Amino acid sequence: MKLRSFLYNEEGAGGGGGSGAPPAAPAAPAAPAQQGTLLTSEAPAGGAPSVPPPAPPPSDWKAGLPPVFGQEAALAPFMGFDDQAAMLEALGKSYLETKRLVGAKAPARPLPDAAPEEWAKWRKLVGAPDDEAGYGETLRPEDFPEEMWSKDFEKEARALFHKHNLTPEAARDLAAMHARLVNQGLDQSLADDSAKLQQESQALRTKWGTEFAQNAHEAATFAKTVGLSPDDPIFREGKYVEAMFAAARLIGEKTLPVGKVQSSTGGGEIWLRQTYDPNSGTPDSRAFHGEFGPERQAEVQARMFKVHEEMDAQGIPYRT
């Protein structure tokens, strides 16, 4: 006897009219496939899940560059990039810029008769000032003495620098070179003068011997009497020193009639009259009356005293 229910009738399960066998149980749903990850993957048979090996370190791309990159200073900036792609991009841009510069036409210097506007553009291009005042207040180097700097030189130099459109930097460099050459010339001149003075002094010392100091003093005294300074450059030569000494002896006590006074010439008396006379204008008269200072005045007074003594000893009266 067949059991009947609303799930099963005579025609078969589900009203399908089959053989009358009970329907098969529905299949169990398949387990969802598990997705693997970097940390969890399907474990191999009989073990823990596998871990992938670490990534290899980046290669040193600079090591593969041609040797020229390490030899040429112009290529040194390209070695500072972190990766090869950035370096190649910079190198390519540099190459293109160089090609553009090579192909560009350089600006030409204006012709001498070009319009002032053209020259103004040129000065702006090369960095030259528009006028001479653009070279600054002075071209004199700071370490060069102001009293030795030639204003005439600076005036001509400014005009020349502006004429040739020199930059202020170039103008200062040329002025510094001029100052350096002037200093070198002065140093050489001083060295030459010193050598010549030593040579002249040695010759005069050899000629005068032990009387050198006394003779030089008399020469210097006479030079002062006639208004010359013993520091005058002419006295670096022995011949001028000898001339001063000879002149001093000519009018001094050693050539005046002290000792053997010839009454016929009246030399001592004449000298005394000239010296006493404030209007005679002789160097000794001027010194006697104090024109050249007390030291020189005392020298003449002492000489006058000796002349008086010599004349008295010879019985030659002094007539006023």
C-alpha contacts under 8 A as a table, 3 or more apart, distances in Angstrom:
res1	aa1	res2	aa2	distance
2	K	10	E	7.93
3	L	8	Y	7.94
3	L	9	N	7.98
4	R	7	L	7.87
4	R	8	Y	5.82
4	R	9	N	5.47
4	R	10	E	7.54
5	S	8	Y	5.15
5	S	9	N	6.39
6	F	9	N	6.93
7	L	13	A	6.51
7	L	14	G	6.48
8	Y	12	G	6.23
8	Y	13	A	5.00
8	Y	14	G	6.68
8	Y	15	G	7.62
9	N	12	G	5.69
9	N	13	A	6.70
9	N	15	G	7.19
10	E	17	G	7.97
10	E	20	G	7.30
11	E	15	G	5.85
11	E	16	G	6.82
11	E	17	G	4.48
11	E	18	G	6.93
11	E	20	G	7.03
12	G	15	G	5.39
12	G	16	G	5.63
12	G	17	G	4.56
12	G	18	G	5.18
12	G	19	S	6.75
12	G	20	G	4.86
12	G	21	A	7.32
12	G	22	P	7.78
13	A	16	G	5.97
13	A	17	G	7.11
13	A	18	G	7.27
13	A	20	G	7.19
13	A	21	A	7.87
13	A	22	P	6.55
13	A	23	P	6.27
14	G	17	G	7.96
17	G	20	G	7.27
18	G	21	A	7.17
35	Q	41	S	7.66
36	G	40	T	5.71
36	G	41	S	4.33
36	G	42	E	6.46
37	T	40	T	4.94
37	T	41	S	5.63
38	L	41	S	6.85
38	L	51	V	7.26
38	L	52	P	7.46
39	L	49	P	7.97
39	L	51	V	6.66
40	T	49	P	6.13
40	T	50	S	7.64
41	S	49	P	5.73
41	S	50	S	6.70
42	E	49	P	6.20
42	E	50	S	7.81
43	A	46	G	7.81
43	A	47	G	6.24
43	A	48	A	5.63
43	A	49	P	4.17
43	A	50	S	6.42
44	P	47	G	5.66
44	P	48	A	7.06
44	P	49	P	6.75
44	P	50	S	7.50
60	D	63	A	5.68
60	D	64	G	7.60
61	W	64	G	5.63
61	W	65	L	7.22
61	W	83	D	7.28
61	W	84	Q	6.40
62	K	65	L	5.39
62	K	79	M	7.47
62	K	84	Q	7.60
65	L	69	F	6.83
66	P	69	F	6.11
67	P	70	G	5.57
67	P	71	Q	6.52
68	V	71	Q	4.92
68	V	72	E	5.96
69	F	72	E	6.00
69	F	75	L	5.59
69	F	76	A	6.62
69	F	79	M	7.51
70	G	73	A	7.71
70	G	75	L	7.54
70	G	76	A	6.84
72	E	75	L	5.56
72	E	76	A	6.77
73	A	76	A	5.13
74	A	77	P	7.15
75	L	78	F	5.65
75	L	79	M	7.31
76	A	79	M	5.47
76	A	80	G	7.54
77	P	80	G	5.74
78	F	81	F	6.26
78	F	87	M	5.80
78	F	90	A	7.41
78	F	91	L	7.02
79	M	87	M	7.42
81	F	84	Q	7.22
81	F	86	A	6.41
81	F	87	M	5.62
82	D	86	A	7.36
82	D	87	M	7.89
83	D	86	A	5.75
83	D	87	M	6.53
84	Q	87	M	5.02
84	Q	88	L	6.08
85	A	88	L	5.20
85	A	89	E	6.23
86	A	89	E	5.14
86	A	90	A	6.29
87	M	90	A	5.23
87	M	91	L	6.08
88	L	91	L	5.00
88	L	92	G	6.04
89	E	92	G	5.17
89	E	93	K	6.32
90	A	93	K	5.17
90	A	94	S	6.15
91	L	94	S	5.11
91	L	95	Y	6.22
92	G	95	Y	5.11
92	G	96	L	6.32
93	K	96	L	5.15
93	K	97	E	6.19
94	S	97	E	5.17
94	S	98	T	6.18
95	Y	98	T	5.13
95	Y	99	K	6.28
96	L	99	K	5.06
96	L	100	R	6.32
97	E	100	R	5.08
97	E	101	L	6.29
98	T	101	L	5.11
98	T	102	V	6.16
99	K	102	V	5.16
99	K	103	G	6.23
100	R	103	G	5.18
100	R	104	A	6.15
101	L	104	A	5.09
102	V	105	K	7.92
109	R	122	W	6.91
110	P	113	D	7.99
110	P	114	A	5.87
110	P	118	E	6.56
110	P	119	W	6.47
110	P	122	W	7.30
111	L	114	A	5.17
114	A	118	E	6.28
114	A	119	W	6.97
115	A	118	E	5.37
115	A	119	W	6.70
116	P	119	W	5.09
116	P	120	A	6.09
117	E	120	A	4.98
117	E	121	K	6.32
118	E	121	K	5.17
118	E	122	W	6.28
119	W	122	W	4.91
119	W	123	R	6.11
120	A	123	R	5.18
120	A	124	K	6.26
120	A	130	D	7.01
121	K	124	K	5.13
121	K	125	L	6.17
122	W	125	L	4.95
122	W	126	V	6.24
123	R	126	V	5.29
123	R	127	G	5.70
123	R	128	A	4.69
123	R	129	P	6.59
123	R	130	D	6.97
123	R	165	N	6.26
124	K	127	G	5.14
124	K	128	A	6.26
124	K	129	P	7.57
125	L	128	A	7.86
126	V	165	N	7.93
126	V	167	T	7.35
127	G	166	L	7.87
127	G	167	T	5.63
128	A	162	H	7.66
128	A	165	N	5.31
128	A	166	L	5.47
128	A	167	T	4.38
128	A	168	P	6.82
129	P	132	E	7.14
129	P	133	A	7.95
129	P	134	G	5.02
129	P	135	Y	7.11
129	P	162	H	7.47
129	P	165	N	7.46
129	P	166	L	7.99
129	P	167	T	6.84
129	P	168	P	7.35
130	D	134	G	6.73
131	D	134	G	5.66
131	D	162	H	6.66
132	E	135	Y	5.91
132	E	158	R	5.78
132	E	159	A	6.57
132	E	162	H	5.95
133	A	136	G	5.91
133	A	137	E	7.24
134	G	168	P	7.32
135	Y	138	T	7.46
135	Y	139	L	7.33
135	Y	158	R	7.41
135	Y	168	P	5.20
135	Y	171	A	7.27
136	G	139	L	7.01
136	G	168	P	7.89
138	T	154	E	7.85
139	L	154	E	6.87
139	L	171	A	7.60
139	L	172	R	5.94
139	L	175	A	6.06
140	R	144	F	6.71
140	R	146	E	7.69
140	R	149	W	6.88
140	R	175	A	6.70
140	R	176	A	7.26
140	R	179	A	7.71
141	P	144	F	5.43
141	P	172	R	7.91
141	P	175	A	7.43
141	P	176	A	5.96
141	P	179	A	7.40
142	E	145	P	7.85
144	F	148	M	7.56
144	F	149	W	7.37
144	F	179	A	6.86
145	P	148	M	5.44
145	P	149	W	6.60
146	E	149	W	5.21
150	S	153	F	5.23
150	S	154	E	6.50
151	K	154	E	5.08
151	K	155	K	6.15
152	D	155	K	5.16
152	D	156	E	6.33
153	F	156	E	5.32
153	F	157	A	5.92
154	E	157	A	4.93
154	E	158	R	6.02
155	K	158	R	5.43
155	K	159	A	6.57
156	E	159	A	5.29
156	E	160	L	6.23
157	A	160	L	5.04
157	A	161	F	5.98
158	R	161	F	5.14
158	R	162	H	6.14
159	A	162	H	5.30
159	A	163	K	6.06
160	L	163	K	5.01
160	L	164	H	6.39
161	F	164	H	5.40
161	F	165	N	6.08
161	F	166	L	5.33
161	F	171	A	6.47
162	H	165	N	4.82
162	H	166	L	6.18
163	K	166	L	7.95
166	L	170	A	6.11
166	L	171	A	6.39
167	T	170	A	5.25
167	T	171	A	6.27
168	P	171	A	4.97
168	P	172	R	6.14
169	E	172	R	5.23
169	E	173	D	6.27
170	A	173	D	5.07
170	A	174	L	6.23
171	A	174	L	5.21
171	A	175	A	6.18
172	R	175	A	5.04
172	R	176	A	6.05
173	D	176	A	5.07
173	D	177	M	6.22
174	L	177	M	5.01
174	L	178	H	6.27
175	A	178	H	5.02
175	A	179	A	6.29
176	A	179	A	5.05
176	A	180	R	6.13
177	M	180	R	5.02
177	M	181	L	6.21
178	H	181	L	5.17
178	H	182	V	6.21
179	A	182	V	5.05
179	A	183	N	6.21
180	R	183	N	5.14
180	R	184	Q	6.18
181	L	184	Q	4.98
181	L	185	G	6.08
182	V	185	G	5.04
182	V	186	L	6.17
183	N	186	L	5.05
183	N	187	D	6.08
184	Q	187	D	5.11
184	Q	188	Q	6.14
185	G	188	Q	5.12
185	G	189	S	6.03
186	L	189	S	4.95
186	L	190	L	6.06
187	D	190	L	5.17
187	D	191	A	6.15
188	Q	191	A	5.03
188	Q	192	D	6.12
189	S	192	D	5.06
189	S	193	D	6.06
190	L	193	D	5.04
190	L	194	S	5.98
191	A	194	S	5.12
191	A	195	A	6.19
192	D	195	A	5.15
192	D	196	K	6.14
193	D	196	K	5.05
193	D	197	L	5.96
194	S	197	L	5.08
194	S	198	Q	6.15
195	A	198	Q	5.20
195	A	199	Q	6.21
196	K	199	Q	5.00
196	K	200	E	6.08
196	K	236	R	7.73
197	L	200	E	5.12
197	L	201	S	5.92
197	L	236	R	5.45
197	L	237	E	6.97
198	Q	201	S	5.10
198	Q	202	Q	6.08
199	Q	202	Q	5.24
199	Q	203	A	6.31
200	E	203	A	5.16
200	E	204	L	6.26
200	E	236	R	7.25
200	E	237	E	6.02
200	E	238	G	5.56
201	S	204	L	5.17
201	S	205	R	6.04
201	S	238	G	6.89
202	Q	205	R	5.08
202	Q	206	T	6.12
203	A	206	T	5.17
203	A	207	K	6.29
203	A	238	G	7.84
204	L	207	K	4.98
204	L	208	W	6.03
204	L	212	F	7.44
204	L	238	G	6.33
205	R	208	W	5.26
205	R	209	G	5.35
205	R	210	T	7.88
205	R	212	F	5.72
206	T	209	G	5.31
208	W	211	E	5.43
208	W	212	F	5.05
208	W	215	N	7.89
209	G	212	F	5.73
210	T	213	A	7.34
211	E	214	Q	5.42
211	E	215	N	5.95
212	F	215	N	5.23
212	F	216	A	5.92
213	A	216	A	5.22
213	A	217	H	6.15
214	Q	217	H	5.10
214	Q	218	E	6.33
215	N	218	E	5.14
215	N	219	A	6.19
215	N	245	F	6.36
216	A	219	A	5.02
216	A	220	A	6.11
216	A	241	V	7.27
216	A	245	F	7.10
217	H	220	A	5.11
217	H	221	T	6.10
218	E	221	T	5.04
218	E	222	F	6.19
218	E	244	M	7.94
218	E	245	F	6.00
218	E	248	A	6.44
219	A	222	F	5.24
219	A	223	A	6.17
219	A	241	V	6.23
219	A	242	E	7.34
219	A	243	A	7.91
219	A	244	M	4.69
219	A	245	F	4.15
219	A	246	A	7.79
219	A	247	A	7.99
219	A	248	A	6.36
220	A	223	A	5.01
220	A	224	K	6.32
220	A	229	S	7.87
220	A	230	P	5.55
220	A	244	M	7.35
220	A	245	F	7.93
221	T	224	K	5.24
221	T	225	T	6.30
222	F	225	T	4.84
222	F	226	V	6.41
222	F	244	M	6.32
222	F	245	F	7.39
222	F	247	A	7.45
222	F	248	A	5.53
223	A	226	V	5.41
223	A	227	G	6.32
223	A	228	L	4.90
223	A	229	S	6.36
223	A	230	P	6.45
223	A	244	M	6.36
224	K	227	G	5.01
224	K	228	L	5.09
224	K	229	S	5.80
224	K	230	P	7.07
224	K	292	F	7.99
225	T	228	L	7.33
225	T	283	P	6.16
225	T	287	A	7.52
225	T	292	F	6.81
226	V	283	P	6.86
228	L	232	D	7.08
229	S	232	D	5.34
230	P	235	F	6.80
231	D	235	F	7.03
232	D	235	F	5.87
232	D	236	R	7.89
233	P	236	R	5.59
234	I	237	E	6.10
234	I	240	Y	6.58
235	F	238	G	6.75
235	F	240	Y	5.72
235	F	241	V	5.70
237	E	240	Y	5.92
237	E	241	V	6.90
238	G	241	V	5.10
238	G	242	E	6.15
239	K	242	E	5.09
239	K	243	A	6.18
240	Y	243	A	4.89
240	Y	244	M	6.30
241	V	244	M	5.18
241	V	245	F	6.26
242	E	245	F	4.99
242	E	246	A	6.05
243	A	246	A	5.08
243	A	247	A	6.15
244	M	247	A	5.13
244	M	248	A	6.11
245	F	248	A	5.02
245	F	249	R	6.24
246	A	249	R	5.11
246	A	250	L	6.07
247	A	250	L	4.88
247	A	251	I	6.53
248	A	251	I	5.65
248	A	252	G	5.45
249	R	252	G	4.78
249	R	253	E	7.10
249	R	254	K	5.94
249	R	255	T	5.84
250	L	254	K	7.69
250	L	255	T	5.48
250	L	256	L	7.78
251	I	255	T	6.33
251	I	256	L	6.73
252	G	255	T	5.81
252	G	256	L	6.26
253	E	256	L	4.98
253	E	257	P	7.71
253	E	258	V	6.81
253	E	303	R	6.33
254	K	257	P	7.86
254	K	258	V	7.27
255	T	258	V	7.80
256	L	267	G	6.75
256	L	268	G	6.30
256	L	271	W	7.76
257	P	260	K	6.06
257	P	261	V	4.51
257	P	262	Q	6.97
257	P	267	G	5.87
257	P	268	G	5.29
257	P	307	V	7.56
258	V	261	V	5.92
258	V	268	G	7.09
258	V	306	K	7.21
258	V	307	V	5.51
258	V	310	E	5.75
258	V	311	M	7.65
259	G	310	E	5.68
260	K	310	E	7.76
261	V	266	G	7.58
261	V	267	G	7.23
261	V	268	G	6.88
261	V	310	E	7.50
261	V	311	M	6.94
261	V	314	Q	7.58
262	Q	265	T	5.62
262	Q	266	G	6.29
262	Q	267	G	7.12
263	S	266	G	4.84
263	S	267	G	7.55
263	S	316	I	6.91
266	G	269	E	5.29
266	G	270	I	6.00
267	G	270	I	5.14
267	G	271	W	6.16
268	G	271	W	5.14
268	G	272	L	6.12
268	G	307	V	6.50
268	G	311	M	7.56
269	E	272	L	5.06
269	E	273	R	6.11
269	E	318	Y	6.27
269	E	319	R	7.83
270	I	273	R	5.14
270	I	274	Q	6.13
271	W	274	Q	5.12
271	W	275	T	6.03
272	L	275	T	5.06
272	L	276	Y	6.05
272	L	304	M	6.87
273	R	276	Y	5.24
273	R	277	D	6.04
273	R	320	T	7.57
274	Q	277	D	5.18
274	Q	280	S	5.70
274	Q	282	T	7.13
274	Q	285	S	6.51
275	T	278	P	7.36
275	T	280	S	7.33
275	T	282	T	7.15
275	T	284	D	5.84
275	T	285	S	4.00
275	T	286	R	7.73
275	T	288	F	6.80
276	Y	285	S	6.29
276	Y	288	F	7.56
277	D	280	S	5.47
277	D	285	S	6.74
278	P	281	G	6.95
278	P	285	S	6.34
278	P	286	R	7.08
278	P	289	H	6.93
280	S	285	S	6.82
281	G	285	S	6.29
281	G	286	R	6.21
282	T	285	S	5.15
282	T	286	R	6.18
283	P	286	R	5.14
283	P	287	A	6.08
284	D	287	A	4.93
284	D	288	F	5.90
284	D	300	V	6.44
285	S	288	F	4.96
285	S	289	H	6.20
286	R	289	H	5.24
286	R	290	G	6.51
286	R	291	E	5.38
286	R	292	F	7.20
287	A	290	G	5.11
287	A	291	E	5.24
287	A	292	F	5.24
287	A	293	G	7.22
287	A	296	R	5.91
287	A	297	Q	5.00
287	A	300	V	6.90
288	F	291	E	7.47
288	F	296	R	7.58
288	F	297	Q	4.69
288	F	298	A	7.58
288	F	300	V	5.81
288	F	301	Q	6.59
289	H	297	Q	6.92
290	G	293	G	5.33
290	G	294	P	6.19
290	G	296	R	7.72
290	G	297	Q	5.56
291	E	297	Q	7.99
292	F	295	E	7.91
292	F	296	R	6.03
292	F	297	Q	7.02
293	G	296	R	5.73
293	G	297	Q	6.23
294	P	297	Q	4.86
294	P	298	A	6.01
295	E	298	A	5.24
295	E	299	E	6.47
296	R	299	E	5.12
296	R	300	V	6.53
297	Q	300	V	5.34
297	Q	301	Q	6.24
298	A	301	Q	5.02
298	A	302	A	6.12
299	E	302	A	5.25
299	E	303	R	6.31
300	V	303	R	5.00
300	V	304	M	6.10
301	Q	304	M	5.01
301	Q	305	F	6.23
302	A	305	F	5.10
302	A	306	K	6.48
303	R	306	K	5.19
303	R	307	V	6.32
304	M	307	V	5.07
304	M	308	H	6.24
305	F	308	H	5.17
305	F	309	E	6.30
306	K	309	E	4.99
306	K	310	E	6.22
307	V	310	E	5.18
307	V	311	M	6.16
308	H	311	M	5.19
308	H	312	D	6.08
308	H	318	Y	7.86
309	E	312	D	5.15
309	E	313	A	6.10
310	E	313	A	5.05
310	E	314	Q	6.35
311	M	314	Q	5.21
311	M	315	G	6.08
311	M	316	I	4.89
311	M	317	P	6.73
311	M	318	Y	7.64
312	D	315	G	4.92
312	D	316	I	5.73
312	D	317	P	6.59
313	A	316	I	7.62
